[in-house]
């Protein structure tokens, strides 16, 4: 629902955080977005930069901007009563480099045209699953607010736009209306296959449609004969809409003008195969962003990475040769302010990990 109502952090009103002061004493602090709150900087840091950087969050309060205590039923957006959900598939045996590239570019072009807030398609979310050919298919999963009077037509036109000129069959695997809560809890989203014990993820924000080079690189690595693994996936998710109405400095989440968010995923079970699966993921990602040092640096096409899909490789000069530090990829120009919050609320650097916000000067 982010394209319609904005990112979750845009509705975060307050956090309770257990922090540790310079003397090593732990205490709970409540920080709100109220302009006069002396702890407001700690709230701001948790609008996209929390993640164990400053303390342990023990409570969240959510209230949309503009909502008041006098309107308890309107503190947050009301969920739609019903969703129209759809899953379609393209069979790999029918795809070649041209038809595969057409799907990718049709999908990206659609969101170049339909990522403004407030449009009917802002009430639709979708992701394109580009899966290794060993899986047999690539799929696209979509949900749209069924209360729209022309929801069926909007979905049909969307599917036609993504499939236009592909020249293969498009299989409908599922299409039905579901109560919103059921559609949310049963949504076939980010989840590992059964019995998976190993995982690697990477991410990227894209501001524009895919280039021919992007599509060719995807096709090359997803059809490699020396690597046949059905657990290798890139989810290309619809982004933009209401998310992009918030200025980058307003929250720690700085990525506010992208149209697509990519989640590179790989799942496997045998630790003895770690090197094989990690190697494929790293080479694939490096080659997609070869023109910018192996990572999606902020420029007119791409806009860095999403910290919730943390990837230690972006901090490794072997895989990131861009001279753009990992902190810029994840937080852009918001990183110095996050460091100031770190200095104030975690002066002993108690809360740290491989990709944690560093104290100033480190």
MILUMKOL-615185 format. One line per 2 residues: number of its first residue (from 1); their letters; for each residue x, y, z of N, C-alpha, C. Coordinates in steps of 0.02 Angstrom, whole numbers. Last residue first. Layout:
NUM	A	X:Y:Z:X:Y:Z:X:Y:Z; ...
This chain:
362	XX	1731:410:599:1751:341:587:1727:317:519; 1680:537:618:1753:529:614:1777:459:602
360	XX	1538:491:714:1573:540:672:1649:530:675; 1504:312:717:1510:378:750:1548:427:705
358	XX	1412:232:584:1474:243:621:1472:309:659; 1278:124:573:1299:194:569:1360:204:613
356	XX	1324:-44:520:1292:5:565:1318:75:552; 1361:-157:450:1337:-99:412:1301:-48:458
354	XX	1405:-243:552:1447:-231:494:1426:-169:455; 1358:-157:704:1363:-218:663:1400:-198:600
352	XX	1313:-95:865:1351:-93:802:1350:-161:768; 1288:-13:1003:1247:-46:953:1281:-41:885
350	XX	1386:57:1072:1365:-9:1096:1330:-48:1041; 1455:179:1065:1451:135:1007:1435:63:1028
348	XX	1447:270:1164:1495:215:1175:1496:166:1116; 1344:354:1124:1413:380:1125:1465:326:1136
346	XX	1210:354:1063:1250:293:1074:1324:313:1076; 1158:482:1052:1119:431:1085:1156:365:1097
344	XX	1255:568:990:1215:590:1048:1186:532:1087; 1310:494:885:1354:524:936:1316:543:998
342	XX	1194:464:811:1234:411:842:1277:438:898; 1161:589:766:1115:555:811:1152:499:848
340	XX	1271:607:681:1261:653:737:1214:622:789; 1246:506:588:1306:503:629:1301:549:690
338	XX	1131:556:529:1127:494:566:1188:486:611; 1190:665:463:1143:677:518:1133:614:560
336	XX	1269:597:366:1300:639:418:1254:654:477; 1164:529:287:1210:493:331:1244:537:383
334	XX	1085:592:196:1060:590:265:1111:558:313; 1128:580:68:1151:639:105:1125:641:177
332	XX	1123:403:73:1135:463:33:1156:521:78; 1105:279:129:1074:337:162:1083:403:125
330	XX	1160:178:47:1103:163:88:1067:226:114; 1266:239:-23:1218:197:-59:1154:187:-18
328	XX	1335:299:80:1302:341:31:1251:302:-9; 1385:187:146:1340:232:182:1303:278:135
326	XX	1475:130:56:1411:95:70:1361:142:103; 1546:258:-51:1544:216:9:1475:185:19
324	XX	1606:252:-210:1548:275:-172:1541:231:-111; 1702:191:-283:1725:245:-240:1666:278:-203
322	XX	1666:76:-350:1638:140:-374:1668:201:-339; 1684:-55:-328:1742:-18:-352:1723:53:-373
320	XX	1632:-176:-236:1612:-106:-246:1674:-66:-264; 1700:-294:-226:1637:-294:-262:1609:-225:-273
318	XX	1816:-260:-159:1820:-309:-213:1758:-307:-257; 1781:-176:-56:1809:-146:-117:1819:-196:-174
316	XX	1631:-195:25:1692:-232:8:1720:-204:-57; 1509:-147:49:1563:-117:88:1630:-150:74
314	XX	1428:-224:-26:1434:-155:-48:1487:-117:-8; 1425:-347:41:1469:-340:-17:1477:-267:-39
312	XX	1330:-351:140:1398:-331:160:1444:-320:99; 1174:-294:131:1221:-332:90:1292:-309:105
310	XX	1002:-287:181:1073:-273:194:1120:-321:157; 873:-233:150:901:-292:115:978:-286:120
308	XX	859:-117:219:823:-175:245:843:-239:208; 927:-22:142:962:-51:200:925:-112:228
306	XX	939:-21:-28:890:-21:26:919:-58:85; 1045:87:-131:1021:22:-105:974:32:-46
304	XX	1054:198:-276:1079:166:-216:1041:103:-196; 983:234:-393:984:277:-334:1003:240:-270
302	XX	999:254:-574:992:215:-513:1000:261:-452; 998:359:-671:965:295:-683:950:257:-619
300	XX	1068:472:-631:1003:483:-663:965:418:-677; 1127:411:-472:1137:450:-533:1068:457:-567
298	XX	1197:325:-342:1146:375:-358:1166:416:-420; 1252:161:-399:1266:227:-369:1210:276:-386
296	XX	1236:8:-382:1191:57:-413:1199:127:-381; 1398:-68:-419:1343:-52:-373:1300:2:-404
294	XX	1502:-81:-509:1474:-141:-480:1418:-131:-430; 1541:42:-564:1583:10:-514:1552:-49:-478
292	XX	1447:76:-660:1457:119:-601:1492:81:-545; 1439:-19:-758:1455:49:-779:1467:97:-721
290	XX	1394:-133:-694:1464:-128:-713:1485:-57:-731; 1276:-179:-642:1297:-110:-626:1371:-99:-642
288	XX	1271:-309:-688:1215:-265:-701:1236:-192:-692; 1391:-361:-636:1385:-350:-708:1327:-305:-725
286	XX	1364:-371:-498:1420:-330:-523:1412:-314:-596; 1257:-462:-502:1247:-394:-477:1302:-348:-503
284	XX	1326:-578:-551:1266:-551:-583:1257:-477:-565; 1426:-598:-455:1444:-584:-525:1386:-553:-563
282	XX	1350:-624:-341:1397:-568:-343:1415:-549:-414; 1275:-739:-375:1242:-677:-356:1289:-617:-364
280	XX	1379:-832:-400:1332:-814:-453:1299:-747:-438; 1440:-838:-273:1478:-816:-332:1432:-794:-388
278	XX	1340:-891:-193:1363:-823:-180:1401:-796:-241; 1333:-1020:-251:1275:-975:-253:1295:-902:-240
276	XX	1465:-1070:-230:1433:-1071:-296:1377:-1019:-300; 1486:-1058:-93:1530:-1022:-140:1498:-1017:-209
274	XX	1385:-1144:-37:1387:-1072:-25:1426:-1035:-79; 1373:-1279:-40:1362:-1244:-103:1365:-1167:-96
272	XX	1384:-1325:87:1440:-1341:42:1433:-1305:-24; 1262:-1296:145:1318:-1251:156:1378:-1264:111
270	XX	1114:-1315:57:1176:-1350:74:1233:-1301:85; 1003:-1236:19:1002:-1274:82:1069:-1301:103
268	XX	955:-1070:-41:980:-1138:-50:985:-1172:18; 908:-925:-129:894:-971:-74:924:-1039:-91
266	XX	928:-757:-168:950:-825:-184:940:-868:-121; 880:-603:-244:872:-655:-193:902:-720:-217
264	XX	867:-432:-259:903:-490:-285:905:-542:-229; 748:-322:-281:770:-366:-227:800:-428:-260
262	XX	724:-155:-330:744:-223:-348:770:-260:-288; 601:-39:-359:647:-64:-309:661:-137:-324
260	XX	561:100:-463:567:28:-454:615:14:-396; 563:236:-460:501:205:-484:501:129:-474
258	XX	622:361:-344:631:301:-385:563:274:-406; 632:466:-255:612:481:-324:623:422:-371
256	XX	681:444:-127:614:472:-135:597:492:-207; 776:384:-12:762:366:-82:690:385:-98
254	XX	800:402:123:818:457:77:796:444:5; 745:384:278:737:351:213:745:404:158
252	XX	742:478:376:806:446:363:805:406:297; 643:617:315:652:553:350:721:526:336
250	XX	669:737:252:616:734:302:618:670:344; 762:738:149:786:753:217:732:743:271
248	XX	679:703:34:728:657:61:751:674:131; 503:743:46:572:762:32:622:715:65
246	XX	374:642:-18:408:665:43:480:684:26; 322:586:-128:298:653:-112:335:683:-52
244	XX	353:455:-153:396:506:-182:373:577:-169; 252:378:-98:320:376:-68:361:436:-90
242	XX	146:388:-185:147:431:-126:215:432:-91; 241:331:-322:177:353:-296:185:400:-237
240	XX	374:214:-298:350:280:-316:282:295:-285; 368:46:-364:387:94:-312:356:161:-332
238	XX	357:-128:-393:331:-61:-407:346:-15:-348; 503:-231:-398:442:-208:-364:422:-138:-385
236	XX	568:-371:-452:566:-301:-473:500:-272:-449; 663:-493:-385:597:-464:-381:602:-390:-399
234	XX	757:-617:-451:757:-545:-441:685:-522:-441; 820:-775:-393:765:-732:-413:784:-659:-407
232	XX	854:-941:-376:887:-877:-392:836:-831:-425; 807:-1067:-360:799:-1022:-304:831:-954:-314
230	XX	839:-1149:-467:773:-1116:-467:762:-1069:-409; 988:-1150:-553:960:-1152:-485:893:-1115:-483
228	XX	1121:-1185:-638:1050:-1198:-646:1017:-1205:-578; 1254:-1133:-717:1222:-1120:-652:1147:-1129:-661
226	XX	1296:-1149:-843:1341:-1173:-791:1314:-1161:-721; 1203:-1087:-921:1200:-1160:-918:1246:-1188:-864
224	XX	1112:-942:-883:1178:-975:-884:1171:-1050:-877; 1002:-863:-880:1001:-921:-926:1068:-957:-929
222	XX	1025:-759:-799:968:-801:-782:961:-861:-829; 1133:-695:-860:1144:-730:-796:1085:-775:-777
220	XX	1075:-647:-982:1137:-686:-981:1142:-727:-917; 967:-568:-939:956:-629:-979:1017:-675:-976
218	XX	1035:-464:-872:988:-508:-837:979:-573:-874; 1104:-411:-982:1141:-439:-925:1097:-485:-884
216	XX	1001:-364:-1062:1046:-415:-1088:1084:-449:-1032; 945:-266:-978:905:-324:-998:950:-381:-1023
214	XX	1053:-173:-968:1025:-206:-909:990:-271:-928; 1063:-136:-1103:1119:-171:-1071:1096:-206:-1007
212	XX	945:-68:-1124:957:-130:-1161:1013:-171:-1128; 888:-14:-960:921:-4:-1024:927:-71:-1060
210	XX	734:6:-874:795:-32:-887:823:-14:-955; 678:171:-824:668:105:-854:736:72:-864
208	XX	739:254:-675:716:251:-744:705:179:-765; 782:237:-548:743:298:-562:712:297:-631
206	XX	793:101:-440:800:125:-509:753:185:-520; 883:33:-305:830:77:-327:844:100:-398
204	XX	926:-132:-255:941:-72:-295:877:-33:-306; 1005:-267:-164:951:-222:-180:975:-166:-226
202	XX	1021:-440:-110:1050:-376:-132:992:-331:-154; 1045:-587:-9:1004:-536:-40:1043:-474:-59
200	XX	1048:-760:22:1087:-700:6:1040:-651:-28; 1037:-903:128:1005:-848:94:1056:-793:80
198	XX	991:-1066:187:1043:-1019:167:1011:-965:123; 886:-1150:211:927:-1131:269:979:-1078:252
196	XX	726:-1204:163:784:-1162:148:821:-1144:213; 609:-1276:180:673:-1308:199:735:-1267:182
194	XX	518:-1192:51:520:-1238:108:590:-1267:117; 580:-1029:-1:552:-1096:-14:558:-1140:48
192	XX	543:-876:88:590:-926:63:554:-991:46; 460:-730:34:464:-788:78:508:-840:46
190	XX	380:-595:-10:448:-612:7:449:-669:57; 223:-654:-62:277:-606:-69:344:-634:-50
188	XX	82:-690:-87:140:-732:-103:202:-688:-114; -28:-655:45:9:-626:-11:72:-666:-26
186	XX	-106:-688:150:-93:-742:102:-51:-718:43; -121:-569:217:-89:-625:252:-72:-683:206
184	XX	-182:-489:117:-118:-469:148:-83:-528:180; -298:-555:86:-249:-545:33:-181:-526:61
182	XX	-361:-548:210:-342:-614:182:-290:-605:128; -380:-411:221:-338:-445:270:-316:-513:244
180	XX	-466:-386:108:-399:-357:113:-355:-396:161; -544:-525:27:-545:-474:79:-473:-450:91
178	XX	-515:-544:-150:-506:-568:-81:-517:-511:-33; -544:-602:-312:-554:-548:-263:-550:-579:-194
176	XX	-425:-669:-431:-484:-672:-388:-487:-611:-343; -324:-769:-520:-357:-705:-525:-421:-709:-485
174	XX	-182:-861:-571:-229:-845:-518:-259:-777:-532; -115:-885:-688:-113:-936:-637:-164:-924:-582
172	XX	-121:-863:-854:-152:-836:-793:-154:-892:-742; 13:-848:-965:-30:-893:-928:-57:-858:-865
170	XX	40:-793:-1120:40:-768:-1051:-11:-810:-1013; 148:-840:-1256:86:-845:-1218:95:-817:-1148
168	XX	241:-713:-1346:233:-780:-1316:165:-782:-1282; 264:-583:-1387:261:-635:-1437:258:-705:-1410
166	XX	277:-456:-1334:322:-508:-1310:322:-568:-1358; 191:-352:-1366:247:-366:-1411:294:-420:-1389
164	XX	140:-328:-1200:137:-303:-1269:201:-320:-1309; 136:-359:-1068:144:-415:-1115:148:-392:-1188
162	XX	115:-239:-1005:177:-275:-990:190:-330:-1040; -11:-207:-1060:46:-162:-1070:111:-198:-1057
160	XX	-94:-310:-1014:-82:-302:-1086:-21:-258:-1100; -93:-283:-878:-65:-346:-903:-50:-342:-977
158	XX	-159:-157:-881:-91:-164:-854:-58:-228:-882; -283:-190:-931:-241:-145:-969:-168:-148:-946
156	XX	-330:-272:-827:-323:-298:-895:-276:-255:-936; -332:-180:-720:-288:-238:-718:-277:-266:-787
154	XX	-428:-91:-767:-361:-67:-752:-311:-125:-751; -541:-176:-772:-514:-146:-834:-442:-122:-823
152	XX	-558:-204:-636:-546:-258:-684:-515:-231:-748; -581:-75:-582:-522:-114:-562:-506:-169:-612
150	XX	-672:29:-595:-645:-1:-655:-582:-43:-640; -702:70:-467:-757:46:-510:-732:12:-574
148	XX	-607:10:-333:-608:53:-391:-660:27:-441; -606:-93:-245:-661:-45:-238:-663:4:-296
146	XX	-493:-167:-258:-552:-190:-294:-610:-142:-289; -335:-112:-280:-394:-98:-239:-458:-115:-279
144	XX	-231:-246:-335:-259:-179:-346:-322:-172:-303; -83:-339:-357:-145:-329:-320:-166:-256:-328
142	XX	14:-463:-443:-16:-396:-441:-75:-395:-393; 157:-542:-503:104:-543:-453:79:-472:-443
140	XX	228:-633:-630:213:-566:-607:151:-569:-563; 366:-745:-669:297:-730:-649:290:-656:-632
138	XX	447:-862:-773:450:-797:-740:377:-778:-725; 486:-1039:-764:442:-982:-776:471:-918:-747
136	XX	583:-1137:-739:534:-1149:-792:492:-1088:-810; 691:-1135:-656:625:-1137:-625:570:-1152:-675
134	XX	800:-1118:-737:791:-1184:-707:723:-1191:-673; 806:-983:-767:768:-1026:-813:759:-1097:-786
132	XX	779:-883:-621:823:-922:-664:783:-972:-706; 654:-756:-630:682:-815:-598:727:-852:-646
130	XX	587:-615:-593:632:-639:-645:674:-695:-614; 437:-563:-551:485:-612:-528:526:-638:-587
128	XX	378:-407:-522:397:-452:-577:451:-498:-551; 247:-350:-421:317:-365:-430:326:-417:-484
126	XX	135:-214:-383:154:-275:-420:228:-288:-412; -8:-123:-334:61:-144:-320:75:-208:-359
124	XX	-117:14:-352:-96:-52:-375:-23:-64:-356; -150:143:-333:-183:94:-290:-166:22:-311
122	XX	-91:210:-432:-58:216:-367:-89:166:-318; -175:199:-538:-126:146:-531:-82:155:-469
120	XX	-252:317:-526:-282:252:-511:-230:197:-500; -145:439:-443:-174:410:-503:-206:342:-485
118	XX	-81:481:-326:-151:499:-337:-183:471:-399; 85:511:-385:37:498:-332:-33:517:-353
116	XX	154:429:-530:134:490:-496:85:474:-440; 188:321:-605:214:324:-536:199:389:-502
114	XX	170:285:-742:117:278:-693:142:277:-621; 276:289:-832:215:326:-849:165:330:-791
112	XX	370:209:-771:390:277:-790:328:320:-804; 296:94:-765:304:133:-704:336:200:-716
110	XX	303:53:-899:238:65:-868:245:109:-806; 439:34:-917:407:90:-951:339:105:-920
108	XX	460:-85:-843:490:-22:-821:457:39:-853; 383:-173:-924:369:-164:-853:397:-98:-828
106	XX	449:-164:-1047:378:-146:-1042:360:-131:-969; 574:-214:-1008:568:-144:-1028:496:-120:-1029
104	XX	545:-349:-975:579:-304:-928:566:-231:-945; 487:-394:-1096:450:-396:-1032:480:-346:-983
102	XX	595:-378:-1184:533:-340:-1195:490:-338:-1131; 687:-470:-1138:702:-398:-1132:640:-355:-1141
100	XX	618:-585:-1179:632:-573:-1108:646:-499:-1096; 621:-570:-1318:557:-569:-1283:565:-558:-1208
98	XX	762:-572:-1341:721:-516:-1363:656:-513:-1324; 808:-694:-1290:835:-631:-1263:790:-572:-1281
96	XX	656:-792:-1274:725:-782:-1297:748:-714:-1271; 535:-907:-1210:570:-843:-1208:638:-846:-1241
94	XX	478:-1030:-1202:454:-986:-1256:494:-921:-1260; 535:-1091:-1090:546:-1121:-1156:525:-1077:-1214
92	XX	485:-1007:-982:553:-998:-1009:564:-1032:-1076; 324:-939:-987:365:-999:-986:433:-987:-1017
90	XX	258:-818:-882:287:-830:-948:332:-892:-943; 110:-791:-784:175:-821:-795:193:-824:-869
88	XX	20:-703:-653:28:-727:-722:99:-752:-731; -97:-671:-530:-30:-699:-543:-29:-725:-614
86	XX	-191:-552:-437:-177:-586:-501:-106:-612:-501; -329:-483:-346:-260:-509:-350:-252:-551:-413
84	XX	-413:-353:-282:-413:-395:-342:-341:-417:-352; -471:-335:-115:-418:-328:-165:-430:-375:-223
82	XX	-575:-242:-3:-565:-299:-47:-510:-283:-97; -574:-130:78:-613:-188:100:-596:-251:60
80	XX	-420:-48:118:-475:-63:72:-511:-126:95; -390:29:278:-375:-23:229:-433:-31:181
78	XX	-369:199:309:-413:141:315:-396:91:260; -224:274:382:-267:260:324:-309:197:335
76	XX	-241:324:556:-204:292:501:-251:282:442; -330:394:631:-259:403:645:-216:375:589
74	XX	-466:391:629:-433:416:569:-358:427:581; -520:358:746:-533:312:691:-496:332:628
72	XX	-485:467:828:-452:403:837:-463:354:780; -476:617:825:-501:575:770:-470:505:775
70	XX	-415:687:922:-487:692:919:-518:649:865; -281:674:897:-310:630:948:-386:632:948
68	XX	-262:686:717:-262:713:785:-293:663:833; -162:687:568:-212:656:611:-206:684:681
66	XX	-52:747:510:-116:781:504:-170:750:546; 28:595:473:33:668:479:-34:701:467
64	XX	-38:452:560:-22:487:498:-15:562:510; 40:361:681:-12:412:671:7:451:608
62	XX	100:239:789:88:259:720:29:307:717; 230:200:899:164:232:892:157:254:819
60	XX	319:61:967:306:107:911:237:137:919; 442:1:1081:373:20:1067:371:68:1007
58	XX	573:-32:1091:526:-72:1130:453:-54:1117; 725:-40:1008:658:-12:1006:610:-59:1042
56	XX	880:-14:1071:831:-67:1062:761:-35:1064; 994:93:978:967:63:1039:918:8:1022
54	XX	1053:128:859:1052:177:914:1028:148:980; 1050:26:763:1104:76:761:1109:118:824
52	XX	950:-66:739:1001:-82:788:1058:-33:790; 866:-5:639:905:-65:625:960:-81:674
50	XX	845:148:584:848:113:649:894:53:647; 823:227:475:892:216:495:900:179:560
48	XX	691:254:450:730:226:395:802:212:413; 658:333:561:616:334:501:656:310:441
46	XX	745:343:665:709:280:658:658:280:601; 790:472:661:837:419:644:803:352:633
44	XX	678:539:711:697:546:641:743:489:619; 685:506:849:629:484:808:649:485:734
42	XX	804:575:877:803:502:885:744:472:847; 765:706:858:816:678:814:819:602:818
40	XX	675:732:961:650:721:894:702:690:847; 691:762:1092:717:697:1070:699:682:997
38	XX	626:879:1116:699:880:1118:731:815:1095; 491:927:1017:518:871:1057:594:874:1057
36	XX	431:1020:935:462:1043:996:492:989:1039; 376:945:830:430:993:816:466:1015:879
34	XX	352:772:849:331:840:866:389:888:860; 388:642:830:401:688:775:379:759:789
32	XX	469:581:982:413:591:937:433:637:880; 535:462:1093:550:515:1045:493:520:995
30	XX	572:406:1252:520:412:1202:536:472:1158; 691:295:1319:677:363:1296:620:360:1246
28	XX	758:202:1452:709:206:1398:692:278:1383; 931:166:1480:868:198:1499:822:199:1438
26	XX	1086:110:1546:1031:101:1499:969:135:1525; 1246:176:1565:1180:166:1596:1126:161:1543
24	XX	1371:213:1524:1353:143:1519:1286:126:1550; 1399:345:1519:1419:310:1580:1402:235:1578
22	XX	1340:387:1402:1413:386:1405:1440:350:1466; 1195:275:1388:1229:339:1389:1304:331:1396
20	XX	1095:182:1282:1149:177:1333:1189:241:1331; 917:158:1262:982:182:1241:1032:175:1298
18	XX	771:96:1207:819:88:1262:888:105:1235; 640:192:1143:704:160:1129:744:154:1193
16	XX	488:213:1070:520:206:1135:583:165:1123; 434:329:946:466:266:964:488:270:1037
14	XX	301:401:845:347:400:902:378:331:910; 240:399:718:234:458:761:286:459:816
12	XX	250:349:555:278:337:621:275:402:662; 215:365:426:160:364:474:185:350:545
10	XX	328:349:354:294:414:347:236:420:396; 365:219:370:397:268:413:364:336:408
8	XX	294:157:265:272:148:334:301:201:380; 272:270:126:310:220:163:284:215:235
6	XX	108:298:52:175:316:73:208:260:112; -14:258:0:-14:294:64:55:315:88
4	XX	12:203:-127:-50:239:-114:-44:285:-53; 130:137:-119:121:182:-176:59:226:-166
2	XX	109:56:-6:153:115:-1:144:163:-59; 41:-61:0:0:0:0:43:63:0
